[in-house]
Amino acid sequence: MAGSSKSGSSPEEEMQISFANHNFVEPKKEINMFPDMSKWKRSKAYTDYVGFILTLNESVKGKKLTCEYKTSAPVEKLIVLLNTLDKWIDETPPVNQPSRFGNKAFRTWYSKLEKEAENLVSNVIPHELKAAVIETAVYLKESVGNPTRIDYGTGHEAAFAAFLCCLCKIGVLQVDDQLAIVLCIFDRYLQVMRKLQKTYRMEPAGSQGVWGLDDFQFLPFIWGSSQLIDHPTLTPAHFVEEKVVNEHHKEYMFLECVRFINECLEKFPVIQHFKFGSLLTINPVGS
């Protein structure tokens, strides 16, 4: 499903590549200065990641969050993983502190994830692919915010998409899971992240105000707008009407985003934190 196809092969065929003898590595930073952005734009990771986003975008066209879709065993296991992260929030209440934002209890919550991430991912990835755990777990840890700054932004969201992309590349998630990836897994991820943001009063990471509608997310605006394509009644003019948003937010990811607002892949502040491994590699396309 994800990734750039070799000549004559479809994305689905590439999903069947064997990783039995693959050398998985722990992802690391490669984008350290603004000029490094050219490496990102030429990389296999960029092609794979954008291809993944566009493939899922196509799959959810005209689909409601409440539509019927297949939920495979890996999808269900990922929901269990996200439910565990949610439960840990309840078990780690915010602490009393002078500062209004950036509640330090988030660091306690994050330390649980840091300790258990590989175990959580091991429950999703089959035993024969256990070597991939060390690589994919990094993206999960990167997807929930920064424990030092106690902030969350679109770079963390990109890490979660990278986590899902890697699971697709190794065949844990299949083509039949496309709808569930967006409408089930990613939607649940958004719910947990919003709970994190509100509970621990997390700062928006690197927010510049004019990059998007939301300080924290960008993918639900892409996939959410695809859901609304050819809708018989809803138009952009309705998105500022509170009544319409309240009536339809459980069906459309875009409207849930609008409801959450209180009042980018080519951005260096976002991509400088992206980590590259063997599945999403900094190597240029064609190498």
N, C-alpha and C positions, 0 to 999 in steps of 0.2 A: 504493500500500500504506500509506504513512504520511500522516498529516495529517487534518484535519477535513474531511469531505465537504461540498460545497455541497448545498443542497436538491435532491434528485432525482438526485444523482450518487454513484457508488460510489467508494471509494478507488482501485480499479483504473482508473476513468475519469479520476480526477484525475492519475494517473501519466502520462497522455497530453498533459498541458499542455505547450505549446511554450515553451522557454526561449531561443528564438532571439534575441529582443530584450530579454531580461531584464537588469537592471542588478545584477550580482553585486557584493557589497561585502565587505571584510575584516571579519569578526566582531569585536565589541568588548564589553567589560564594560558591563553596564547595572544590575546589582544591587550596590550599594555599601554600603547600610545595611539593617538588618533591615526597616524599613517598606517597602523596595522589593520585598519578597517578594510583596506584593499585585499588583504589575505582572507578576511572573512567573506567578502563578496565573491571571491574566486574558489572558496573551499567546497569540498563535497558536503560538509555539514550544512552550509547555507542552502545548497541545492536540495538536499534531503529534507531539511526542515521546511523550506518553503513549499516543496512538493507535498509534504505531509499536510500542511495547513490547507493548501488548495484542494487536495483530494477530499479532505473532510468537509471543506466548504461546499463542494459539489454534492456530497452525500446528504447534507441536511437541508438542501433547498426545498422550501415549502413545507418543512416538517415541524410540527409542534413538539414541545418538550413532553407533552402528554401522549404522543402517538405511540403505537405499538412497535417494538423492536426486539430482536433476539438478545438475550443476555447469556453469554457463555460463562463457563466456570472461571476463566481468568477475569472477566468483567466483574463477576460477583466477588472474587477475592480482592480486587482493587477497591471495591466499595467497602468491604470489611476493613481494609487498610485505612481508608479515609475516615471511616466511622471510629476507628481506634484513635486517630489524631483528634477527632472531635471530642471523644470521651476524655482524653488527656486535658483538654481545655477546662472541662468541668471539674477535673481533679486538681487543677492548678489555678485557683482564683487569683485575681490581681491583688497586689500588696498595697498597703498604704504608703504613699511617698509624696514628697513635696511637689515633684514635677507632674504636670497634668498629662503629658504625652509620654509614650515609651515606657509602659509599666514593666519593671524589671522581672516580674513573674514570667514574662515571655522567655527569658533566658533559662529558667527552670524547665519550662515546657519544651524548649528547643533541645535541652540537654537529654531529655528522654528520647527524642527523635534521633539525635546524634548517636546515642547508645544503641538504639533498637532498629535503625534504618535497614541494615543488612538482613536482620531477622524478618522484618516486615516484607521486604522484597523477596526473600527466599520463599515466603509463603505463596507468592504469585508466580515465580519462575520455576519451571519443572527441574527436577534434580539433574537431568542430563545437560542442562544449561546453567548449572550453578556457578560456573566460572564467570558468567555475565553479571552476577550480583554486585561485585565490587564496583563495576562501571556504572550500572544503572542506578544503584543506591545513591551515588553522588548527586545525580540530578534531582532525586527526591528530596535530599537534604537541602539542596539549593533552592527549592521551589516554595519555601514557606516564609521567607524573610531573613533578615540579617540579625543575628543575636547580639552583635556588638552595638549597632546603631538602633536596633529595635525598629526597623522599618521594613516596608514591603513595597515592591513596585513591579513594573512590567517585565523586568529582567528575571524576577522570580517566577512569574507566570510563564515566561519563555522556557525556564528550566523544567517546569512540569510538562509542558508540551514536548520538550526534548525527552523526558522520561517516557512518555507515552510513545513517542516516535521510536525510541530504542526498543521498546517492547514489541512494536510492530516489526522492526527490522529483524529481530531474532525469532519472530514467528509466534510469540506468546499471544499477541493480539492478531486477529486475522481480518481479512477483507469483510467478512460477515459482521464484524464488530464495529464497523465504521459509525453507524448511527449511535450505538451505545457509548462509544468513546466520547462523543460530543454531548449527547442528550442525557447521559447517565453519569459517566465518570467525571467528565469535565465540569458538568453542572454541580455535582456533589463537591468537587474540589473548590469551586467558587463559593459554595455555602460555607465550607470550613474556613476558607481564607477570610471571608467577611466576618465570621465569628471571631477569628484571631484579631483582625484589625479593630473590631469594636471592643473586644474584651481587654486587650492590652494597649489600646489607643496607639496603634502603630503609626509612625510617620510615613507619608508617601515617599518612596525612595526616588531621589533625583527628579522630583516633579518640577516641570517647567510651565505647567498650566495650559499651554497652548498646543500640546502634542496630541491630546485626545480629549474625549468627553469625561474621562474618569482618571483619577490620580493613580489608581492601582492596576487596572486591567486594560487590555486591548483586544484579545482574542474573542471575547463574547460579542464585541461590536462587529467583528468580521463574520463569525459564524451566525450570530443573531440576526444580522441583516439578511443573510442568505435564507434563513428560515422564513423571512417575511416577503420574499420574492413572489410576485403574482398574487399577493393576498387580496381577496375580493373587496375588502372594506377598509383595512388599516392603511393609512398613508403617513408620511413624515409629519404632516400637520397635527396628527393625533398624539404625537409623542410628548407634547407639552401639556396634554389634558390629563389631569390627575385621575379622573374617573375612568378613562380608557386604559391608562397604565395599570390601575388597580384591578381592572376586570380581566386583563390579559397577561399579566406578568408571569403567571405560573405556566403559560403556554409558550412564551417567547423569551429567549435569553436576552435579547436586546432590551426589551421592556423591563426585565428584571434589573438590568444595569441602570436604566434610566431611573427606576424606582430607588435604587441604592445611592444615586448621586446626591450629595448634600449641598445645596445652595438655593519601540518601534524597532523594527528589526535593523534599521539603518542609523540608529542613534548610538553614538559611542558610549554615553553613560550607561546604556542598557547592555550592550554587547561586550563591554570591557570585563564584565563579570562572568560571561559565558565560558563554560569549560568544555574542552575537546578531548575525546578519547579515540577508541578504535571504531566505534559505531557512528559517531558524529565527529569526523576528523577534519583537522585544519588543512590537510593536504588538498591541493587544487584539483578541480574536476579534470579528469583525464589522466591523472598521474597514477 
